[in-house]
């Protein structure tokens, strides 16, 4: 094409019968005619990676550590006794409070003998593949701030999500699917900021998939053999790329173009990826889903495995939304229902990944925004309050040692006793396992270099295989 060729955007769209939908064809044209500085091109990390992809499981609302994965026999023995707490409802001070034991028993699982609550019997069956972090802590006990921090590293300001940073750092291995996808019936606290790209190029933001009959309602399968699309491809792809080259600094335009490119590819690949009807009865039973299911956490986990197989770099699964979650202030009995909904699907996911030879290269991370207090202002109260001073997360696969517990809280589960891990440390470790030095993955914005771990974060080396 003649570099001096001139045509306005309006003229281009007016003359092209396909309009914006046809611009999606530019993606395939670029596969044949490589475009410069492709932000989604697959690229290596800073060093050899242990994991190729991440499946990030987020249970919103604040899961109680002492009722799930942090066994506290001393808390049971001292139930009802008074202690002096140094923080209550986000206020420092001295508060007389009463210890409350867990209403669920714990037992040891696997060769590792890991203690797990009876709320998670299926996870107990795969305990030897999991590394529990029982001394997690974060900076805020407010839902919005802690959720934002768990995803972006910042509790105060909107920043790019961890998935966006991974997409920015490593690109994608499948141009027909987004590099970062979020499977969630509802947004958690902090809303869509949890998967936003903020100041990173918009092509790295998470694509939200809402479980249901039409996970991506605007996406229609391509009709095979339609030659018109190919004709439009060769014409409009060329014109569009020429226009973009003359406006190379226009990030919004570039993101717009690339979103259509991905959408065009998804017409071909996404419908099949979301269709679980071809899975065997045994696989469906493993996840606890029906063949006709189009929603539920079992469906989310199974589809996550299918998307991981197809090259999606970062997948997040959110079990419930901000109006129906683990925030059990009034009655901890809610934990039983919520745990039952995710226990078998997650265990099924780990089992399925392992037997397919994928777990070694897939990092599975489960976390919540914070934990819950092992005490209350009322004796024997049925609920628990927010507690960010210590809680539990866990990791499996992707270069992590299985069958171990790293760190521990004190005898009541109030404060870290050893091996404390901050949210920044968790993010640094995730990036490390993907072959990324968290201190070198930066982006220049408003006069300074930003990173996922801000100015902190240490890789948790004892858990690395």
C-alpha positions in Angstrom: 0.0 0.0 0.0 1.1 3.5 -0.8 2.1 5.2 2.5 0.5 8.5 1.3 -2.9 6.8 0.9 -5.4 8.8 2.9 -8.9 7.9 4.0 -10.8 9.0 7.1 -12.1 6.4 9.6 -15.7 7.4 8.7 -15.0 6.9 4.9 -13.4 3.6 5.6 -16.4 2.3 7.5 -18.8 3.8 5.0 -17.2 2.0 2.1 -16.8 -1.3 3.9 -20.0 -3.3 3.9 -19.0 -5.1 7.1 -18.4 -2.0 9.3 -16.8 -2.6 12.7 -17.7 -6.3 12.6 -15.5 -6.8 9.5 -12.6 -5.1 11.2 -12.4 -8.2 13.3 -10.9 -9.9 10.3 -7.8 -7.9 10.7 -6.5 -10.4 13.2 -6.2 -13.2 10.7 -4.6 -10.9 8.2 -2.0 -10.0 10.8 -1.1 -13.7 11.2 0.1 -13.5 7.6 1.5 -10.0 7.7 3.1 -9.5 11.2 2.3 -6.2 12.8 5.0 -4.4 14.7 5.0 -4.1 18.5 2.2 -6.6 19.0 1.3 -6.3 22.8 -0.3 -9.8 22.8 2.6 -11.6 21.1 3.8 -14.6 23.2 7.1 -13.9 24.8 9.4 -15.6 27.4 9.8 -14.4 30.9 13.0 -13.3 32.7 14.0 -16.9 33.4 12.8 -20.5 32.9 9.2 -20.8 34.2 7.8 -23.6 36.3 4.2 -22.8 35.2 2.7 -21.8 31.9 -0.7 -20.6 33.2 -2.6 -19.7 36.4 -6.0 -20.7 37.6 -6.9 -18.2 40.3 -9.8 -19.2 42.6 -11.3 -16.4 44.6 -13.8 -17.0 47.4 -15.2 -13.5 48.1 -16.4 -12.4 51.6 -13.7 -13.5 53.9 -13.4 -17.3 54.6 -12.7 -18.2 58.2 -9.3 -19.7 58.6 -10.1 -21.5 61.9 -13.1 -23.3 60.4 -11.4 -24.5 57.2 -7.6 -25.1 56.9 -6.0 -23.8 60.2 -6.7 -26.4 62.9 -6.7 -24.9 66.4 -7.3 -27.4 69.2 -6.3 -24.8 71.8 -9.2 -22.6 70.5 -11.6 -25.5 71.0 -10.2 -26.2 74.5 -10.5 -22.6 75.6 -13.9 -21.9 74.0 -15.7 -19.1 75.9 -12.6 -17.8 77.7 -11.9 -14.1 77.5 -8.8 -12.5 75.9 -7.7 -9.0 75.1 -7.8 -8.2 71.4 -5.7 -5.4 70.0 -8.1 -4.7 67.1 -11.8 -4.8 66.6 -13.8 -3.6 63.6 -10.8 -1.9 62.0 -10.0 0.0 65.2 -6.8 -0.5 67.3 -7.0 -0.6 71.1 -7.7 -3.1 73.9 -10.9 -5.0 73.7 -12.2 -7.8 76.0 -13.5 -10.6 73.7 -14.5 -14.2 74.0 -12.9 -17.1 72.1 -15.3 -19.1 69.9 -14.4 -22.6 68.7 -15.1 -24.0 65.3 -18.4 -25.8 65.0 -16.7 -28.3 62.6 -14.2 -31.0 63.3 -10.8 -31.5 61.6 -9.0 -34.6 60.5 -5.7 -35.4 58.9 -5.5 -36.3 55.2 -3.0 -37.9 52.9 0.5 -39.0 53.4 1.3 -35.5 54.6 -1.2 -35.7 57.4 -2.5 -32.2 56.7 -5.3 -31.1 59.0 -8.4 -30.0 57.0 -11.9 -29.2 58.2 -14.8 -31.6 57.6 -16.2 -28.8 55.4 -13.8 -29.9 52.7 -13.7 -33.7 52.5 -13.0 -33.8 48.7 -10.1 -31.3 49.1 -8.8 -33.6 51.8 -8.5 -36.3 49.2 -6.0 -34.2 47.2 -4.2 -32.7 50.2 -0.9 -34.1 49.1 -1.0 -31.8 46.1 -1.7 -28.6 48.0 0.6 -26.2 49.9 -1.4 -24.3 52.5 -0.2 -20.8 53.6 -1.6 -20.5 57.1 0.0 -17.2 58.0 -1.3 -14.9 55.2 -2.0 -11.3 56.1 -3.0 -8.1 54.3 -3.4 -4.4 55.0 -7.2 -3.9 55.2 -10.2 -5.6 56.8 -12.6 -3.7 54.5 -14.1 -5.8 51.7 -13.5 -3.4 48.9 -9.9 -2.6 49.8 -8.9 -6.1 50.7 -10.4 -7.5 47.5 -8.7 -4.9 45.4 -5.4 -5.6 47.1 -5.8 -9.4 46.6 -6.2 -8.7 42.9 -4.1 -5.7 42.1 -1.6 -5.3 45.0 -3.1 -2.0 46.0 -5.8 -1.5 48.7 -6.1 2.2 48.1 -6.1 2.9 44.4 -7.3 1.1 41.2 -4.3 -0.7 39.7 -4.0 -3.4 36.9 -5.2 -6.8 38.0 -2.6 -9.7 38.4 -4.1 -11.3 35.4 -3.5 -8.1 33.4 0.1 -8.0 34.5 0.6 -11.6 33.5 -0.9 -10.9 30.1 1.2 -7.8 29.7 4.4 -9.7 30.7 3.9 -12.9 28.7 1.3 -12.2 26.0 -0.9 -15.0 24.8 -0.3 -18.4 23.1 -3.7 -18.5 21.5 -4.9 -15.4 19.5 -8.4 -16.9 19.2 -9.0 -16.5 22.9 -8.3 -13.7 25.4 -5.1 -14.2 27.5 -7.0 -13.3 30.7 -10.6 -14.6 31.4 -12.8 -14.4 34.4 -15.6 -16.9 35.0 -18.0 -15.4 37.6 -21.7 -15.2 38.1 -21.3 -11.8 39.7 -18.5 -9.4 40.4 -16.9 -9.5 43.9 -16.4 -6.5 46.1 -14.6 -3.8 44.2 -16.5 -4.8 41.1 -14.9 -5.1 37.6 -11.8 -3.3 38.9 -10.7 -6.7 40.1 -10.1 -7.7 36.5 -9.4 -4.3 35.0 -6.2 -3.4 33.2 -6.2 0.3 34.5 -3.2 2.0 32.9 -1.9 -1.1 31.1 -3.1 -1.4 27.4 -6.7 -2.3 27.4 -6.1 -5.5 25.5 -4.8 -7.0 28.7 -8.0 -6.5 30.8 -9.9 -9.6 31.8 -12.8 -10.9 29.7 -15.8 -11.5 32.0 -17.7 -14.7 31.2 -21.0 -15.0 33.1 -22.1 -18.6 33.5 -25.5 -19.3 31.9 -27.1 -20.4 28.6 -25.1 -17.7 26.8 -21.8 -17.1 28.6 -20.8 -14.5 26.0 -24.2 -13.4 24.6 -22.8 -11.1 21.9 -20.6 -13.9 20.5 -22.1 -15.8 17.6 -20.3 -18.8 16.1 -18.9 -18.2 12.6 -20.6 -19.8 9.7 -17.9 -21.9 7.9 -17.2 -21.3 4.3 -18.3 -17.7 4.1 -16.0 -16.2 1.5 -17.2 -12.7 2.1 -15.4 -12.6 5.4 -12.2 -13.6 3.8 -12.6 -10.9 1.1 -13.2 -8.3 3.8 -10.2 -9.6 5.6 -7.8 -8.9 2.8 -9.2 -5.4 2.2 -10.1 -4.0 5.5 -7.3 -5.7 7.4 -4.8 -3.9 5.3 -6.5 -0.5 5.4 -7.1 -0.8 9.2 -3.5 -1.6 9.9 -2.3 1.3 7.8 -4.5 3.6 9.6 -3.3 2.4 13.0 0.4 2.7 12.0 -0.2 6.4 11.3 -1.7 6.7 14.8 0.7 4.5 16.7 0.3 6.4 19.9 -3.4 6.0 20.0 -3.7 3.2 22.6 -7.5 3.4 22.6 -7.7 2.8 18.9 -5.1 -0.1 19.2 -7.1 -1.7 22.0 -10.3 -1.3 19.9 -8.8 -3.0 16.9 -7.3 -5.8 18.9 -10.6 -6.5 20.7 -12.3 -7.0 17.4 -9.4 -9.3 16.3 -9.8 -11.4 19.4 -13.6 -11.4 19.0 -13.3 -12.7 15.5 -11.1 -15.5 16.6 -13.4 -16.3 19.5 -16.3 -16.9 17.0 -14.3 -19.9 15.9 -13.0 -21.3 19.2 -14.9 -20.1 22.2 -18.3 -21.8 21.6 -16.7 -25.2 21.5 -14.6 -24.4 24.7 -17.7 -23.6 26.7 -19.6 -26.7 25.5 -19.1 -29.5 28.0 -21.5 -32.0 26.4 -18.7 -33.9 24.8 -17.1 -34.7 28.1 -17.3 -38.3 29.4 -19.7 -39.3 32.2 -16.8 -40.0 34.4 -15.3 -36.5 34.0 -18.7 -34.8 34.6 -19.1 -36.9 37.8 -15.6 -35.9 38.9 -16.6 -32.2 38.9 -20.2 -32.9 40.1 -21.9 -31.4 37.1 -24.7 -32.5 34.8 -24.1 -32.8 31.0 -26.6 -30.0 30.4 -25.2 -27.6 33.0 -24.3 -24.1 31.9 -23.6 -22.7 35.3 -22.4 -23.5 38.8 -18.9 -23.8 40.2 -18.4 -27.3 38.8 -19.1 -25.9 35.4 -16.7 -23.0 36.0 -13.9 -25.4 37.0 -14.5 -27.7 34.1 -14.6 -24.9 31.6 -11.4 -23.5 33.2 -9.6 -26.7 32.5 -10.9 -26.6 28.9 -9.7 -23.0 28.4 -6.4 -23.8 30.0 -5.9 -26.6 27.5 -6.6 -24.1 24.8 -3.9 -21.7 25.9 -5.6 -19.1 28.1 -2.8 -17.7 30.2 -4.7 -16.5 33.3 -8.1 -17.7 34.5 -10.0 -16.4 37.5 -13.0 -18.2 39.0 -15.2 -16.4 41.5 -17.7 -18.6 43.3 -20.3 -16.0 44.4 -20.9 -12.3 44.3 -20.8 -9.5 46.9 -24.4 -10.0 47.9 -24.2 -13.8 48.6 -20.8 -14.8 50.0 -18.6 -15.9 52.9 -19.2 -12.8 55.0 -20.7 -14.7 57.9 -21.1 -12.0 60.5 -24.4 -13.4 61.8 -24.1 -17.2 61.4 -21.1 -19.3 60.5 -23.5 -22.0 59.4 -23.4 -20.3 55.9 -19.9 -21.7 55.5 -21.3 -25.2 55.2 -23.4 -24.4 52.2 -20.7 -22.4 50.5 -18.0 -25.0 51.1 -20.1 -27.7 49.7 -20.6 -25.8 46.4 -16.8 -25.5 45.8 -15.2 -28.5 47.5 -15.9 -31.2 44.9 -15.4 -29.0 41.9 -12.0 -27.7 43.0 -10.8 -31.2 44.0 -12.1 -32.5 40.6 -10.1 -29.7 38.9 -6.9 -30.7 40.6 -7.4 -34.4 40.0 -8.3 -33.8 36.3 -5.3 -31.5 35.7 -2.9 -34.0 37.3 -4.0 -37.0 35.4 -3.9 -35.1 32.1 -0.3 -34.1 32.9 -1.3 -30.5 33.2 -0.9 -29.8 36.9 2.9 -29.6 36.7 2.6 -26.6 34.4 -0.6 -25.1 35.8 -0.4 -23.0 39.0 -3.7 -23.2 40.9 -4.2 -20.5 43.6 -7.0 -20.3 46.1 -7.5 -17.3 48.3 -10.0 -14.9 49.9 -9.6 -11.3 50.9 -9.1 -11.9 54.6 -10.0 -14.3 57.4 -12.4 -14.0 60.3 -12.0 -13.4 64.1 -11.6 -16.4 66.4 -13.4 -14.3 69.0 -16.4 -12.1 69.5 -17.7 -9.5 71.9 -20.5 -11.9 72.9 -20.0 -15.3 74.4 -20.8 -18.1 72.0 -21.9 -15.7 69.2 -22.9 -17.6 66.0 -20.8 -15.4 63.6 -17.3 -14.0 63.2 -16.0 -10.5 62.2 -13.5 -9.4 59.6 -9.8 -10.3 60.3 -6.9 -9.4 58.1 -4.2 -10.0 60.6 -4.0 -13.7 59.6 -5.8 -16.0 57.2 -5.3 -18.9 54.9 -4.6 -19.2 51.2 -3.2 -22.2 49.2 -1.4 -23.1 46.1 -1.0 -26.3 44.0 0.9 -27.5 40.9 3.1 -25.2 38.8 6.3 -25.6 40.7 4.9 -25.6 44.3 5.6 -28.3 46.8 2.5 -30.3 47.6 1.5 -31.9 50.9 2.9 -29.1 53.1 1.9 -26.2 55.3 4.0 -23.1 55.2 3.7 -20.7 58.2 1.5 -20.9 61.1 -0.6 -18.7 63.2 -0.6 -18.5 67.0 -2.5 -21.0 69.2 -5.9 -19.2 68.6 -5.4 -18.2 65.0 -5.2 -14.4 65.7 -1.7 -13.5 64.5 1.1 -15.0 62.5 3.5 -17.0 64.6 6.0 -17.9 61.8 6.4 -17.8 58.1 4.1 -14.8 57.5 3.1 -14.2 53.9 1.8 -10.8 52.7 -0.4 -10.4 49.6 2.6 -8.8 47.9 4.6 -12.0 48.6 1.9 -14.2 47.1 1.9 -12.1 44.0 5.7 -12.1 43.8 5.6 -15.9 44.1 2.9 -16.3 41.4 5.0 -14.2 39.0 8.2 -16.1 39.9 6.7 -19.4 39.0 5.7 -18.0 35.6 9.3 -17.0 35.0 8.8 -13.3 35.8 11.0 -11.2 38.2 8.3 -9.2 40.0 10.7 -6.3 40.4 11.4 -6.1 36.7 7.8 -6.4 35.4 7.1 -2.6 35.3 5.1 -0.1 33.4 5.8 3.6 33.1 2.7 5.7 34.1 2.4 9.3 35.2 6.1 9.7 35.6 6.9 6.6 37.6 7.4 2.9 37.2 4.6 0.7 38.6 4.5 -3.0 39.3 2.1 -5.5 40.7 4.0 -5.8 44.0 4.3 -2.0 44.4 7.6 -1.5 46.3 7.5 -4.7 48.4 7.1 -8.5 48.0 9.4 -11.4 48.5 9.2 -14.8 46.7 8.1 -17.5 49.2 11.1 -19.7 48.5 10.5 -22.5 51.0 7.4 -23.7 49.1 9.1 -23.9 45.7 9.6 -27.4 44.3 
